[in-house]
């Protein structure tokens, strides 16, 4: 995840770290905590760039590009 987000043209400059917040062998589930450093209040920035769907889609696009 660190490579994906740090090299993202859209999020790379804001990305700081990724760490495992929870891991379960039983269900093969991993929750990650992503840390971003965001600029002072910029109109639409949090609603658009830091939108959870947008952040997931950056990862999704990276997975598609690998295939």
N, C-alpha and C positions, 0 to 999 in steps of 0.2 A: 504494500500500500504506500509505503514511503516513496518508492520510485514513481508510482503512478501519479500521486498528487504533487510531488515536488517537480515533476517534469511537465505537468499540465500547463498549457498556455493560458488557460482561464484561471486556474487556482494556484499555480506554482509559487507566485510571489507572496501569497497569503498563507500557504501551508507551513506548519511548524513541526508537527509530530503525529505519529499514529502509535497507539499502544493497545494491547489486548486488555479489555475491561472485564471480560468473562469468557471462560472456555469450558465446554462440556464434551468429554469423550463419549459419553453415553448417547447424546443426540447429534454429535458432530456440529455443534453450534459454537460460533465465535462472535462476540460483540467487540467492536473496536471503538476506541475513543479517538476522534480526530481533533487536532488542535489547529486552529487558524488564527492568525493575527490580522484583524480587520482594521481598515482605516476609520478615522472618526466619521460620524454619521454622514453618509452620502446617500442622497435620495435614491431609493430603489435597490441599493446594494444588498442589504440583508434579505429583501424579498426576492431578489433575482439571483444574484451570484451565490449567496449563502443558503439558498433554498435547498432543503434536503433532497428533493427530486433531482435538482441540477447536480449536486455532489454525487449522488448515486449514478447518474448518467455518465459522469466522467469516468467512473470505474467501469461501468457497463461498456462504454465505447472502447476502453483499453482492452477489455476481454475480447470483444469482437475483433479488434485489430490484431490480436495475437493469433486468432484462428485463421 
